[in-house]
Each structure stands twice: as C-alpha cells, then as structure tokens.
Amino acid sequence: MTQTAPSPAISLRLLGAGGLDTPSDEDGAAVLARPKLVALLSFLAASTPRGFHRRDTLIGLLWPEMDQERARGALRQSLYHLRRFLGNGVIAARGDEEVALSGDGIECDVAHFEAALGRGAREEALGLYRGHLLEGFFVAGAPAFERWLEQRRDELRRLALRAAWELAEQARDASQAAAAAHWARQALRLAPHDEGVLRQAIGLLDQVGDRAGAVREYETFVRELRDDLDLGPARETESLVEAIRTGMARGIPEPGVRPAAPSPSAAPAAPGDGLPEPRAPRWFRKPVYRHGIVVAAIAIAGVLAVWAATSVGWWRAPDRRQIVVAVFENITGDSTLDPLGRMAADWITQGLDQVSVVEVMPSEAAGPSPGSRGWAGSGAFRALARAAGAGTVVSGRYYLSGDSLRFQARIVDSRTGRLRSVLGPVTGSRGAPSALVDSLRRLVTGTVAALFDVRVSNPIGGRAPSFEAYQAYLSAHRAFYDAPSPAQWSDVLLFLSQAIALDSTFLDPRILAGFAYLNAGDHAAADSSARALLSLRPRMTPGQGHLLDYQLALVRGDRAAALAAIREAGGLGARLCVGQEALQANLLQEAVRTLRDAQRLFPTYRQWIALMDAYHLLGEYRLELREAVSARAAFPDQDGVVEARLRAEAALGRLDDVRYGLDNDLPPLTSGSGAGFLRLAVAAELRAHGHRAASFEVADRVIDWHLPRSARNGPSGGSPAGTEDRWTLARAFYLRERWADAEAVVRELASESPGDLDLLGALGVISARRGDGTAAQRYSDSLSGRSPRGDFGRDTYWQARIASLLGQSERAMNLLREAHARGRFIWVAVHADVDFEPLRDYPAFRQFLRSRD
C-alpha cells in the first residue's frame, strides 16, 4: 500500500492578504512582525527558478546599504531567526554560500498555483489566486527587492488572467453561459483598468446572451476609471456598448488574452494589432532636446522617507532624522519681503546638508510654515511631514519690529507633534537680510546637530548670498523649470549671470548655469563652466560637489558616472535627475519610482514627459494616458504633452481618439513645420503599434500640406521656414515609404549643406531602403568619427540604422551599444524607429531593449 507523504506543517500564503500558518501561532506572528524576515522568506519561496540562492544575491536584495561584513551578519541573523521560529527543517544550505527553502518543511501557495497551471487545472489555480503577490507589502531600503516583487507580481497576475480567459472561452464554446460570464468577470477583476480586456469581456457576455451584464460591467468600469484615473472610456468602447444596448452588436472579436505590457521586441503585427513601442523617433531634422536636464538649484542631501501600510498591518513611521524645512511665513505685512521666507528655508537646508546623519528634504516639498499667527497644532505639522515623508519639521516666521526684522524658528517631531526646540528670535537690520538669514541658519543647524548628537566640526558651510543676488537666482530657478526651448534658456542664463554679478561668492547660480548651457545645446560653454567650478570645489557642500560631478560626467558623455553622481547628490532636484538618468540607463522601474516621488512634491514639464516615457517603455499605456491628461491640465500650452497622450492612445488602439486629437488638440498644419513634425511623430507611433494604414493616412495629410509649401519656399527663397518645411516633407515621404521622393528632398537639402551629418545618415538609410547596399555602406563609412564633441554618438547611431536595414544585425547592435556608451539618449528613439524593425526578432536586440531592473 502506497503511503502519501504528509503535508508540511508550515504553510506560507503570499497571494492576497498573506499569512503564515505554523504549529505555534506565536511563531508565525513573530515572523510576520519583521518585514525583512517576510521578504527573505517570500523571495526564497516565490522566486524562479526555484532552488538555491547565493548569499550575495540575498544581501543585494535586502541589505544594499551595508558593507559586505555587516550585510552578511544581517543575513545570518535573519536565517537564524527563521530557523528559530519555523524549525531547522525549513532552511536548507549547500556549502557556505547557498541557501534555499526545504520543500519538505514548508509549502507555499505560489508554488501550488503554478503547479496547478502546469497540469492544466485552471480552476484549482484560480481558487488559490486570492489576490496579487504580497499585496500591500513594502520593505524600506530594499529597492532591488521591490523591483523583483513588482516583476514577479505582474508575472503571476498575467498567468491568472490568461487562465481566466481560457476558462471563459472554454465555457462559451460549450454553451455554458453562466460559467463563461463568471470567468469573464474574473478576468476583469484581474485587469481592472485594461480597456482591451473590458471590450473582450463585454463582447463575450453579449455573445452568451447577457447583454444587461455587459452594460453593468461597462458602467462599473467607467465609474472606477473616472474615480481612480480621472479618464473616460475610448470611443471604440462607447460604440460597442451602444450597439449592445440597442441589440445591434455584430461580429464582436473572439476573446483572447491581452497582456498588460507586451514585449517591446515582438515581431511587427498585421494592421490593427498593437505593438508595445514608444514615441516616434526624432530624425530627419536637427536634434531637438525635449528631455532637458532637470536640476534643482539648491544642492541638498535629501532622501524621501518611505512608508506603507502592509497586508498584516505594518506601518513604517518616518524617521525623525529625515527633516523637511518649510518656507518661513511672512507676517511683516510687506509682500516685497516674501522671498526672505524661501531664502531662509533654502539656506537652512544648505546648512543641514553638512550634518551627516540627518537627511533633509527641500523647501519645495513643504510649502509655507503650517498654520498662521499663533502657530498651528501638531496636526498641521504631521500633514506637512507626511506630504514630504519626513519625521522632523523645521519651520518659522518673521516679522518687523520697528526697522528690524525678527526671525523665529521651531523644530517639531512630526510623529508625536512634540515641540523639540524653539529658536530665536534672531534680530537684524531690514536693510541687511543676508547677514540675518546667515545667523538664523547657523543657529538652526547647530541646534539640529546637538539634538541628534552629531559631532560636526563645521556644520554651516559658506555664507548666505546677498538678498539681491538671491532674488535674481529665484527668477532663474523659476524660469529653469519652464524653459523647453533654446530661446527660453537664454532668459535663464540672463538671470543667472545677474545673480553671479551681484554676488560672485554665490555658488548655486554658477552650478545651475552649467546645466542651462547643456539644455540650450551649448556644450562648449557647459564644459568651460564645469571646469571653472573645479577650483571652487573646497567651498562646496557635499551636495553641490555631487552636482558638479554629475555635470562633468554629462559633459563627457559618461552616463553611468552621471547616474552614480546624481544618486549621491540627494534632494528633490537630484531625484528629478536620477529619474532622467535611470530612464537613459533603461532602469525603468527606478525611473518611475523616482519621477513619481518628485512629481508628487514638485511637478515640472520635463519630469512629466520623462515619467510618461518610462510608462510607455514599460507598456503601462493607461498610466501614461492618465499622466498625459494631468500634465495637459498643468501645462496647457505644451504640445509635447498632447503628443504623449496620442502615443498612449495609439498604443491602446483608441484610433478614433487619436484622429480627434490630431484634428483638434495639436496646432493646425497652417502654423508651420513644427505642427507637421508632431503629426509625423504620432504617425510613427501608430505604425509601431501595428496601425500601418492609419500611419500612412497621417503621413499623407502632412505631405498634402507641405509639398506645395516647400515648393514655394525652396532653394530659390532660401528661407529657414522653407528648410524646415522640406525636412518635415522628407520625413513624411520616408514614413509613407515613398523612397524616391524622400531622396529627392534630402539631396536638395544636401546641395545647400554639404557634409551635414544628418543628411549623410538620411541618404544612407534611403539607399538601403532602395536596395543600393553599396551606396548605403559608403554613406555609413563616411559618417565614422563625424560627431563633434558634445554630440554624443549621433554618427554611430546613424550607422546602426543603416546596418540594421542592410541585415548586419550584429554590427547594428555593436553600433547601438557604442552610441549609448558615448552618451546618446537612446531608448525612446530605438523603440519606435522604423529602421530597427528588421532587428525586432534578433535576440540581442530584444535583450538590449529589456528593462535592466
């Protein structure tokens, strides 16, 4: 008689709310009370492939901030506690370097779920899927674990979604209407904001005769979509439901699994199918720097305090060593003194930047001091700290006493509302506010150092700037975040030069000027500015020094060093740059996390654009669309936001919405070549997602407008407008696959600008398209080494495109990698570039595009 092995006495539930069943409830509760133990146990149980894991891997996941010796000690302690609470049979070891869970000692619902799917038991599997993996769980200070959890959670959700659709289709084919409707609704619950799944579900409900149920599901979806994302349904969905309502639905597509984020390397699909590709490539014109380098003016060492309520009730209160400095409140009655409030907050922040064991948030995150006259209670301080993720608030106000200004500050523990210190008043002449702010900064910084028992020999840094220089600097700071065009960068640089002239010892405008030069495309000036600052390095705070390192790395095109430097800088402005650099490095999850944090505190146009780029590259098109709608409300005059919305709608297959946006939301074609180029970006996006006919339709409209205009303003006129029109026309011909027409326009431009790098590249790809491999290779060879300093591998990128079209896959990949190594911002362009379509099935290309975190 065969005996069945007894089930393990310990059961780990990770799907849904989670839990741990042990012979002793007390032992299970002891594990669940420690997030790092839960994280370690969950990774060992749910990661794939299952088996042994190296200790170094586990250390990198959960203790990245520690040195090797301390991290290994922390891992040993965690394994000791797991064995103590769960028994020696749970953790297995192989030598000194590898550990695993013992299948005989513990069972996990994730493993049972995947095993059930493997043997075709879909109903059993979905019975085990009680919610998403570790729903609501969070461990602070473990970004690698967070990335693993997000990826694994999405993978399991997709498996459950596929199983639900397969059961729904199976029941429909067997004429089991109730079962089909049940499983279709299960699929909807697994993808609550996926409109493609919604259309499949209500189509299936209509097919099995449940039209009322289809309409109810649609109404529920619309209500939740508006509540959660502030979006409306696509016109295709509205039309489908209207047809169902009137009993006229015909030919609804058969339901099938629609992954939430398809692989961006999938082969081109037939017209109408969706491909996960991003915004159109920006070629056939001179480079346009839509992705500006966003840098906050004040260098600060701030780290966001992260907290979350988990499924078992854990809550991480902000650490009191994480400090936010609020803008001081002006109660003088004189609005001309308003800048003093931000000046005080910024320069206290500068001082705290050198107190090594506190982490300081910028004043942008905080707003003015909570409350008004009489000082607010602890609730206001808690709300302020919660918004910034800080455990301590420094705030204050200032008032007039005769001809004197008086500042008073207070330090509050935001977790308890307890007042830790009241400082001041600090009094000084109204005519000399800089000296007054400097005294206040020294007082607050020294007090904080004493409160946290920090031994700092010089916690103050340099002196405060003159008030006039600071006012000019504030004007530059505001303009910096609103300047998407080269002309506007000149305004930023003008304000910065005024601030420097008014106070030559004021370092912040000199640092910011280097980034403004980069954004304006003046690489030589940026290089000169950064090198001039090297001699001033001893006077800089640590945060300023890291910003200078970041600037120097950008100037030489070393994006890896740039990312490392800006991660060290800390602060809100640095977080914006970390998001940009993570996007450049294809660390998309990090980019999203960082940019969302920054957006919550201090939204800017370029930060919003970068966040939408990251969502698009991840295949999170509905989240991208939500951000585009919000960004449009915040920046109604920025056409780049409309472009991002249209590309998200193209990816989601909302073609009616795309057509409406092209006609009503973008500038009319009559406004100039820029309007045509925006439409061509949308056309390339449509093609990237399989909507070839729609892409050709847009390109034809641009051609119809620009062809006669270019003829009028051509070489005889020689006007800049004519030149731009012809660039746009060449791009439209190329997207329309009218190679001969595209070549004619490019050759005309080349006769006016011989040796232009972009023209040589364009002639190379056109030659390859027309089957003239010899000419294409000749153009490619002529491009070698042509990029000037500061152009970051544009020549190599063109060569990669030519090699792709010539079928030289390995060479194309080597050139792409070289362009990226030389500092080329590459990921967004590659995803939708029509010249890389031949590489989409090439394994190295797919690996190159995959998010690296």
Order of alpha helices (4+ residues) and beta strands (2+ residues): beta-beta-alpha-alpha-beta-alpha-alpha-beta-beta-beta-alpha-alpha-alpha-alpha-alpha-alpha-alpha-beta-beta-alpha-beta-alpha-beta-beta-beta-alpha-alpha-alpha-alpha-alpha-alpha-alpha-alpha-alpha-alpha-alpha-alpha-alpha-alpha-alpha-alpha-alpha-alpha-alpha-alpha-alpha-alpha-alpha
